[in-house]
Amino acid sequence: MNLLALFWEFFKLGIFSFGGGQAMLPWIYEIGQKFCGMDADEFTNLVGLSQMTPGPVGVNAATYVGYMSEGIIGSIVATLGVAIPAFILVITVSIFLKKKGESKFIQGTLEGIRPVAIGLIASAIYVMAKACFFDIDLDKESVGSIGELFSHIEIVPIIFCVIALFIIGKFKLSPIKSMGIMAALGAVVYGFGLV
Amino acid sequence: MKKILDNPYIQIFCSFFKFGLFTIGGGLVMVSYIEQVLVEEKKWLTKEEFLDGLTISQGLPGIVAINMATYVGYRKKGIAGAICATIGVIMPSLIIMIIVAMLMKQFSENRFVSGALMGVKACAVALVTHAVIKLGKPVLTSVYAWIIAIASLLVIALTGVQVVWVVIGGIVISIIYTAIRTNKMKEVD
C-alpha cells in the first residue's frame, strides 16, 4: 500500500527533522525521488514554489510531493504524516513542561543538533545549484574534466540568481515579492526567446 | 451564522487558518503577528504562556507553525482544540499547493511558464542561500559547530547515506559532546 508507505515516510520526517522546514528539504527530496521519481530539477521547482506560496515551507513541500506521488489523497496523507508526530510530541511535552523546567543537558543537546540543520540546508543548495546552473544532469552523466564541467555551465540562471541575491540581500524584499519579480523576469526572458 | 462563528472550535480553526495563510517564507516571520492576535486581541494566552509555547515549538522537531497550533489549541480546548488548530493551519497549504501542483502538471510545456519557473528556481537558490547564512551566523560559533555542519553537508551531498541517519548520528554525537562538556564544567566547579 503506497499510501501507507508515504504516510510512514512523512511521519518519520515529522519526528526527526530539527531545524525548520528548510532543513527538511533534503529529506523531502529523498521521499520525492522514491515515490514520484523526482529529479533535481523538479526538486528545485518544489523548493521555489513552497517558498512563494502561503503556508509553512515544510507543509507546502509535503503537500506537493504527496500530490505528485498519489494525487489529492497523497497530499492529505503526506501532510497529516508530517503533522501528527508534532501533535503527539507537543501535547506530551506541554503536559510535562511545568515539572521538568529547563534541563541544561537537553538545552545543550538541542544546541548541538543545530549545526546539522545548517548542513542539511546547505546540502539542499548544493542539489539545487547543480540542477539550475548546469545544462546536463550531473547525477546521471559524468564529466571528464573541470574544463568540461565549465563548458556545461548555464550563465543565465546564474545571473538570475545573483540578481535575486541582490534583491533579497540589499533591498530586503520579501520572499514572495522577490519570487514574483524573478518569475516575471524569467517569463519575459525565456518566453520571448531573449536567450 | 453568528452562532457558528462564535463556536470556540470554529474560532480556533479560523484563527489558525489565517496564520497558515499569511505565513509566507517561514513560520518565524509571523511570530509577532501571532503574538499580537493570541495574547493581546483574543487573550487566549498570557505572554509567558506564548513564549513557553514558542520555545517548545522551536525545540521540538517538526514544523514550528504546526507545533504552535497544537500547543495553543490544546491549551485552549484540549485535544479537540489542538485538532482544530492544526487542521486550520495546514488547510491553506493543502488547498493552494494542490492547485499549484495540478497547474504544474498541466502547463509545464508552456514557454512562459517554464521561463517563469527558471526565475523561481534561481530565486529559490538565492533564498535558501540567504537563509543558510542568516541561520548559520548564530549557530556556527564554535569549531564543533563548523565540523558538524560541514560533515553533515558532505555526507548528504556526496554519499548515499539517508538524511534520517545523519540526523540520528547528529543527535548521538550531540548527546556525547554535551555529556562531556557538562562533566568538564562540573569538574571546574
Contacts between the chains, C-beta under 8 A, distances in Angstrom:
chain1	res1	chain2	res2	distance
A	12	B	164	6.2
A	14	B	61	7.0
A	14	B	62	5.1
A	14	B	63	7.9
A	15	B	61	6.0
A	15	B	62	7.6
A	16	B	61	5.9
A	16	B	164	5.7
A	16	B	167	4.7
A	16	B	168	7.1
A	17	B	61	5.2
A	17	B	62	6.4
A	17	B	167	7.2
A	18	B	61	5.0
A	18	B	167	6.9
A	19	B	135	7.9
A	20	B	26	7.1
A	20	B	27	7.4
A	20	B	28	7.7
A	20	B	63	7.6
A	20	B	64	6.5
A	20	B	135	7.8
A	21	B	26	6.9
A	21	B	27	7.2
A	21	B	63	5.8
A	21	B	64	8.0
A	22	B	26	7.6
A	22	B	128	6.2
A	22	B	131	5.7
A	22	B	132	7.9
A	22	B	135	7.9
A	24	B	63	7.9
A	25	B	128	7.7
A	26	B	156	5.4
A	26	B	163	5.2
A	27	B	163	4.1
A	27	B	164	7.1
A	30	B	162	6.3
A	30	B	163	6.1
A	41	B	121	7.9
A	44	B	121	4.5
A	44	B	124	6.0
A	44	B	125	7.3
A	45	B	104	7.2
A	45	B	117	5.9
A	45	B	120	7.1
A	45	B	121	6.3
A	47	B	121	7.9
A	47	B	124	4.5
A	47	B	128	6.7
A	48	B	117	7.3
A	48	B	120	3.8
A	48	B	121	5.3
A	48	B	123	6.3
A	48	B	124	3.6
A	49	B	97	7.6
A	49	B	100	5.7
A	49	B	104	7.6
A	49	B	120	6.8
A	50	B	97	7.6
A	51	B	24	7.8
A	51	B	25	5.8
A	51	B	124	6.1
A	51	B	127	5.6
A	52	B	24	7.2
A	52	B	25	8.0
A	52	B	120	6.8
A	53	B	24	7.4
A	53	B	93	7.4
A	53	B	96	5.2
A	53	B	97	6.2
A	53	B	100	6.1
A	54	B	20	6.9
A	54	B	21	5.0
A	54	B	22	6.8
A	54	B	23	6.6
A	54	B	24	5.5
A	54	B	92	5.1
A	54	B	93	7.0
A	54	B	96	5.9
A	55	B	20	5.4
A	55	B	21	7.4
A	55	B	23	6.0
A	55	B	24	7.8
A	55	B	90	7.4
A	55	B	92	5.2
A	55	B	93	3.1
A	55	B	96	6.7
A	55	B	97	7.2
A	56	B	20	7.4
A	56	B	23	5.6
A	56	B	26	7.3
A	56	B	27	5.0
A	56	B	63	5.1
A	56	B	64	7.2
A	56	B	65	4.4
A	56	B	66	7.2
A	56	B	89	7.9
A	56	B	93	6.9
A	57	B	25	7.4
A	57	B	26	6.4
A	58	B	62	7.9
A	58	B	63	4.3
A	59	B	20	7.8
A	59	B	63	6.1
A	59	B	65	7.4
A	59	B	66	7.1
A	59	B	89	7.9
A	59	B	90	5.3
A	59	B	93	4.2
A	59	B	94	7.8
A	59	B	97	8.0
A	60	B	93	5.0
A	60	B	96	7.8
A	60	B	97	5.0
A	63	B	93	5.5
A	63	B	94	5.4
A	63	B	97	3.8
A	63	B	98	6.5
A	63	B	101	7.5
A	64	B	97	5.2
A	64	B	100	7.3
A	64	B	101	5.2
A	67	B	97	7.0
A	67	B	98	5.5
A	67	B	101	4.1
A	67	B	102	7.5
A	68	B	101	6.2
A	72	B	98	6.0
A	75	B	94	6.3
A	75	B	97	6.9
A	75	B	98	5.4
A	75	B	101	7.4
A	76	B	94	6.7
A	79	B	90	5.4
A	79	B	93	7.1
A	79	B	94	5.8
A	82	B	62	7.0
A	82	B	63	6.6
A	82	B	66	7.4
A	83	B	62	7.9
A	83	B	63	7.6
A	83	B	66	5.1
A	83	B	86	5.6
A	83	B	90	6.0
A	85	B	61	7.3
A	85	B	62	6.1
A	86	B	60	7.0
A	86	B	61	7.6
A	86	B	62	3.7
A	86	B	63	6.5
A	86	B	66	4.7
A	86	B	67	5.0
A	86	B	70	5.9
A	86	B	86	7.8
A	87	B	66	7.7
A	87	B	70	5.1
A	87	B	82	6.5
A	87	B	86	6.2
A	89	B	60	5.1
A	89	B	61	7.2
A	89	B	62	7.0
A	89	B	67	7.8
A	90	B	56	6.3
A	90	B	57	7.2
A	90	B	60	6.3
A	90	B	67	5.0
A	90	B	70	4.2
A	90	B	71	5.2
A	90	B	74	7.2
A	90	B	82	7.8
A	91	B	70	6.4
A	91	B	74	5.4
A	91	B	79	7.2
A	91	B	82	6.4
A	93	B	56	5.6
A	93	B	60	6.4
A	94	B	52	8.0
A	94	B	53	7.7
A	94	B	56	6.3
A	94	B	71	5.8
A	94	B	74	6.3
A	94	B	75	7.2
A	97	B	52	6.6
A	97	B	56	6.8
A	104	B	182	6.6
A	105	B	178	6.0
A	105	B	179	7.5
A	105	B	182	6.1
A	108	B	174	7.7
A	108	B	178	3.6
A	108	B	181	6.6
A	108	B	182	6.6
A	109	B	171	7.3
A	109	B	174	4.9
A	109	B	175	5.4
A	109	B	178	4.9
A	110	B	59	5.6
A	110	B	174	7.9
A	111	B	174	7.7
A	111	B	178	7.8
A	112	B	144	7.5
A	112	B	148	7.4
A	112	B	170	7.6
A	112	B	173	7.1
A	112	B	174	2.9
A	112	B	175	7.7
A	112	B	177	5.5
A	112	B	178	5.7
A	113	B	167	7.8
A	113	B	170	5.4
A	113	B	171	6.1
A	113	B	174	5.1
A	114	B	139	4.6
A	114	B	145	7.4
A	115	B	139	5.9
A	115	B	140	6.7
A	115	B	144	7.4
A	115	B	145	4.2
A	115	B	146	7.3
A	115	B	147	7.9
A	115	B	148	3.9
A	115	B	149	4.1
A	115	B	152	7.1
A	115	B	170	7.8
A	116	B	148	6.0
A	116	B	149	7.2
A	116	B	152	4.8
A	116	B	166	6.7
A	116	B	167	6.3
A	116	B	170	3.6
A	116	B	174	7.9
A	117	B	135	7.6
A	117	B	139	7.8
A	118	B	132	6.4
A	118	B	135	6.4
A	118	B	136	4.9
A	118	B	139	5.6
A	118	B	140	6.5
A	118	B	145	7.9
A	118	B	149	4.4
A	118	B	152	7.6
A	119	B	148	6.9
A	119	B	149	4.3
A	119	B	150	6.7
A	119	B	151	6.9
A	119	B	152	2.7
A	119	B	153	4.1
A	119	B	156	7.0
A	119	B	166	7.8
A	120	B	152	6.1
A	120	B	153	7.7
A	120	B	156	6.5
A	120	B	163	6.8
A	120	B	166	7.4
A	120	B	167	7.9
A	121	B	128	6.4
A	121	B	131	6.5
A	121	B	132	4.7
A	121	B	135	7.0
A	122	B	132	5.5
A	122	B	149	7.1
A	122	B	152	8.0
A	122	B	153	4.5
A	123	B	152	7.3
A	123	B	153	5.1
A	123	B	156	4.0
A	123	B	157	4.9
A	124	B	128	5.9
A	125	B	125	6.4
A	125	B	128	5.3
A	125	B	129	5.7
A	125	B	132	6.5
A	126	B	153	7.2
A	126	B	157	4.7
A	127	B	157	7.5
A	128	B	121	7.1
A	128	B	124	6.2
A	128	B	125	5.0
A	128	B	128	6.9
A	129	B	125	5.7
A	131	B	121	7.5
A	132	B	121	5.2
A	132	B	122	6.1
A	132	B	125	5.8
A	156	B	118	7.6
A	157	B	118	6.3
A	157	B	121	7.0
A	157	B	122	4.9
A	158	B	122	7.8
A	160	B	118	7.0
A	160	B	119	5.8
A	160	B	122	3.5
A	160	B	123	7.3
A	161	B	122	4.3
A	161	B	123	7.6
A	161	B	125	5.1
A	161	B	126	5.2
A	162	B	126	8.0
A	163	B	122	7.9
A	164	B	122	5.7
A	164	B	123	4.3
A	164	B	125	7.6
A	164	B	126	3.5
A	164	B	127	7.3
A	165	B	126	4.5
A	165	B	129	6.7
A	165	B	130	6.9
A	167	B	126	7.9
A	168	B	126	5.8
A	168	B	127	6.3
A	168	B	130	5.1
A	169	B	130	6.2
A	174	B	24	7.2
A	174	B	25	6.6
A	175	B	24	6.1
A	175	B	25	3.5
A	175	B	26	7.8
A	175	B	127	5.7
A	176	B	24	5.0
A	176	B	25	6.8
A	178	B	123	5.6
A	178	B	126	7.5
A	178	B	127	7.1
A	179	B	119	7.9
A	179	B	120	5.8
A	179	B	123	5.1
A	179	B	124	7.9
A	179	B	127	7.8
A	181	B	119	8.0
A	182	B	119	3.7
A	182	B	120	6.3
A	182	B	122	6.2
A	182	B	123	3.9
A	183	B	116	4.1
A	183	B	117	7.6
A	183	B	119	4.7
A	183	B	120	5.1
A	183	B	123	7.6
A	184	B	116	7.1
A	184	B	119	7.2
A	185	B	119	5.0
A	186	B	115	4.5
A	186	B	116	4.8
A	186	B	117	6.8
A	186	B	118	4.4
A	186	B	119	2.6
A	186	B	120	6.9
A	186	B	122	7.5
A	187	B	112	4.5
A	187	B	113	7.5
A	187	B	115	4.7
A	187	B	116	4.0
A	187	B	119	7.0
A	188	B	115	7.3
A	189	B	115	6.2
A	189	B	118	8.0
A	189	B	119	7.8
A	190	B	111	6.2
A	190	B	112	7.4
A	190	B	114	6.6
A	190	B	115	2.7
A	190	B	116	7.9
A	190	B	118	5.8
A	191	B	111	5.0
A	191	B	112	3.6
A	191	B	115	4.6
A	191	B	116	7.8
A	193	B	111	7.7
